[in-house]
Amino acid sequence: MVAVLLVVGGLGAWTVMNDGYLFGIRTPLAAPDYEGAGGEAVVVEVPQGNGYTIGAELAAQDVVASAEAFVRAFNANPDAASIQPGTREMKLRMSAASAVALLAQNNVDRTGLTVIEGSTVAQIEQMMIQTGWPEADVKAALADPAALGLPAEAGGHLEGWLAANTYEVKPDSTSAADVLGQMVALTVQELNELNVPADQRNDLIIKASLVEREAPDDYRGQVARVIENRLAADEALGLDAIDSYGRKKPSHEITSAEFQDKSFPYASRVVKGLPPTAIGAPSKASIEAVLKAPEGPWRWYVTVNLDTQETKFTDDYNEFLAFKDEYQVWAAENGY
C-alpha cells in the first residue's frame, strides 16, 4: 500500500492504485503507528466490537498510535478473529501488529465465545479452533449447514447467517455443531422478530453485510440507501469490500485485472447486482438499517474526517469531487 486515499463508496468514487480497504473503513496508508512491543504496562478494558471499535479504545489509551493502524493489523492477522473482550494488561505505545498479536493470545478470564460484527465464516472457524474446539469437529459441523438449522432460503451458504453475539459456551461442555446452531438460530430469531418474509431474507443478509463492512455507525441507513439506489439503477456496486472478500486478500493486493474480471462473481466494479453471498456477519443494527433505509437520491459517499467518521452523501458527481477535496485537506492537516 503506497498511496493516501479517500474514504468513498460506490462506483465512480475516487480511487487510486493500491488502495486500502480495512474492516469497513478505507484507511489512509500512512496511518500513525508505533514501533516495537511497547513500554510501560497499562490495564485496558477491551470492548466487544469490530477491529475499529477495539482500535479506537486502544488509541484513546495510547496503547496504539491510531485506530486506523490497528484496523489494518487486525485485518492482516488471521488470529484476530479470536480476540475476546475483557480486561487485559497491555503496554503503552505498542506497534499495531504487536497489539493485535498480544490480544489474540486471549489471556483473559472469559465465560463465553464472542463473535464480533463483520466476522466471516472462516474467521469464526479459526476463532473456535483457537478457543479449544477440535478442528475436525468444527470443520465437520460447517460442512453440514442444514444440520445447523440453516433455512432453505440461504441457499446452503452459511456466510452472514452466523450471528454476532456473545455465547455462553465452552469447548468442554458444548459441541461445535451446537455452538454454530445457536448462531444460526439467533439470526433466524432476529429475522422473525423483524417480520422479514422468507423470500427476502437472504438478500437482506447480503445487503446488511455490505453495510456492516462499509458504514460508520451513524451512517448505516444512508449507506444502505446508496446500495439500494445503485441496484435500482442497474449499476455495479463498486465496493472493494466485496472484491476483498471474494479474493480473500486486502484490496490493495488485488490487481487491476482482477478488479475488472467479469467472470469473477465478486468483482463488484464490473459485475452488477449483489454478490453471491454475504461477506460477513451483519449486526442487527445493519439489518435494521437496510429495512429502514431513509429516502434519498445518494449515489456516492465520502468519509471526510477519519477521526469523527463524518460522512457526506450526494447524487451530484461535482459535489462528490468537492467532498473528495475536503477529505484531502483534512488528511493534509492531520499528517496523513
Helices and strands as residue ranges (DSSP letters): E 7-9, E 41-46, H 51-60, H 67-76, G 78-82, E 86-91, H 96-104, E 113-115, H 121-131, H 135-142, G 145-148, G 152-154, E 165-167, H 176-193, H 198-214, G 217-219, H 220-232, H 240-247, G 251-253, H 256-259, H 284-291, E 300-305, E 310-314, H 317-333
